[in-house]
Amino acid sequence: MIERENIKGESMSLLGKELKEGLIELESVGCCIDTKLGITYPMYVDGTYDEDGECHLEDIETDEWFDALSVEDTKIVDDCMLELGIA
């Protein structure tokens, strides 16, 4: 686990990995996405993500996930899919 200081300067444990460069949070579906690869990762409440829970956009089997995207997040996902040629 990663250690980070909270607002009060106290040490706290994080559940997963902190967002790295190239990952964009999709707040409406509780995920982040690597737009260069089209891979999504579930996010924890503390803002970290689960690196082992990866799922490629092409492997998302239900429309429910896509329907739950906010307008802003839909644009991010659509742009990613167009860039990768999977739209």
N, C-alpha and C positions, 0 to 999 in steps of 0.2 A: 504494500500500500504506500501511497505517496503521503507525505506530511506537508501541510500548508498551515500558515497562521491565519486565524480568523481576524475579524475587525478589532477585537480586543487584544490581539497579539498572542492569543493562546494557540498552542499546537493542536491541529485536528487531522484525523486520518481521512484520506480520500478513497472512494471506492474503486476507482479505475484510473485511467490515464487522462492527463490534462489534454485539452485540444491542442493539436500541433498545427503548424502552418499548413494551409491547404485544406483544412477541414472547416466546413461551414455548418453552424447549428441550424437545424430545421425544428424550431421550437414547437410548431403546431403538431408534430408527430413524435416528439421526444427522441429525436435522432440527430446525428450529424452526418454529413456526406463529404466524401473525398470526390470533388468534382472532376478531377483528372482521371479517376478510375471508375467512377459510378458506383462506389461502394458506400453503403450506409452502415452506421454503427449505433446501437442503442445508447442513450445517455442516462446517467444517473442524476438524481436530484441535486447533487453537489456540483454539477457542471462538468464532471469527467465523463469519459465514454468507455464502453466495453469493447476493447480491441478484439476479443474472441467472438463477439456476436455479429461479425460482419455479414452483410447481405448485399449482393449486387442488385442494382435496379432491375435487371432482367429476371432476377429470381424472385421478385415480389409477386406472389401469385394472386393476391386479392386486390380488387379496386378500392376496397375500404381504406387502405393506406393512402392511396393517391387522392381519394375523395376528402380525406381528413386534412390535407395540406392547405395552409392558408394561401391567399393570393400571392403573397411575397415568396413563400416557400415553393409554390407551384412554379413560379418563374425560374427560381434557382434550379429546380429539378428538370424542368423542360429545357432550359439552356444546356444543362449538363448532358441530357439525352441527345439533343441535337448535335452537340460537339462530338459526342462519342458515336454518332450514327445509329442510335438505337431507338429513335423516336418513331 
